[in-house]
Amino acid sequence: MTLVEFIGYAGACVAAVIFLPQVIQTIKTKDTSGLSLPTYILMVISNTLWATYGIMTMDYAIILSQVFLSPMALIILGYKLRFG
């Protein structure tokens, strides 16, 4: 593994857990009052585009990060739409 690949995978791992605390807090409390609906709509769109790009370019670091980020963004968006 090259340094560039290592940095890419390290970034993917950090990105993969970015929303984990928010997801856990949202599931526990069902409180989405402090969350912006447009932000999470844009996040889901962004994750979809990045995942598509990662697949098309076979960039495994991007694919890896989106495999974890996309469901978390969708969970928060779902809670926002249901309980917001």
SVG drawing of the C-alpha trace seen along z (x, -y; Angstrom):
<svg xmlns="http://www.w3.org/2000/svg" viewBox="-43 -24 47 26">
<polyline fill="none" stroke="black" stroke-width="0.4" points="0.0,0.0 1.4,-3.4 1.3,-6.4 -1.3,-8.0 -3.5,-4.9 -3.0,-4.8 -4.1,-8.5 -7.1,-7.8 -8.2,-4.8 -7.5,-6.7 -9.7,-9.6 -12.4,-7.1 -12.3,-5.6 -12.6,-8.9 -15.4,-9.9 -17.1,-6.6 -17.6,-7.5 -18.3,-11.3 -22.0,-11.0 -22.0,-8.0 -22.4,-10.2 -25.2,-12.1 -27.0,-9.0 -26.8,-7.4 -28.0,-10.6 -30.9,-11.0 -32.0,-7.4 -31.9,-7.6 -33.7,-10.9 -35.7,-11.2 -34.9,-14.9 -34.1,-16.4 -35.1,-20.0 -31.5,-21.2 -30.8,-19.4 -31.2,-21.1 -33.5,-19.3 -31.8,-20.9 -28.4,-19.9 -29.3,-16.2 -31.1,-16.2 -27.9,-17.6 -25.8,-15.1 -27.8,-12.2 -27.4,-13.6 -23.7,-14.2 -23.2,-10.7 -25.0,-9.2 -22.9,-11.2 -19.6,-10.3 -20.6,-6.6 -21.4,-6.7 -18.0,-8.4 -16.2,-5.9 -17.8,-3.0 -17.2,-4.4 -13.5,-5.1 -13.1,-2.0 -11.8,-4.2 -12.1,-1.9 -11.5,-4.5 -14.4,-6.6 -16.6,-3.5 -15.7,-2.5 -16.5,-5.8 -19.9,-6.0 -20.9,-2.5 -20.9,-3.8 -21.8,-7.5 -24.8,-7.0 -26.9,-4.8 -26.1,-7.1 -27.2,-10.2 -30.3,-8.4 -31.1,-7.4 -30.8,-11.0 -32.9,-12.2 -35.5,-9.6 -35.7,-10.7 -35.9,-14.3 -38.7,-13.7 -40.6,-11.5 -40.0,-13.3 -38.9,-16.8"/>
</svg>
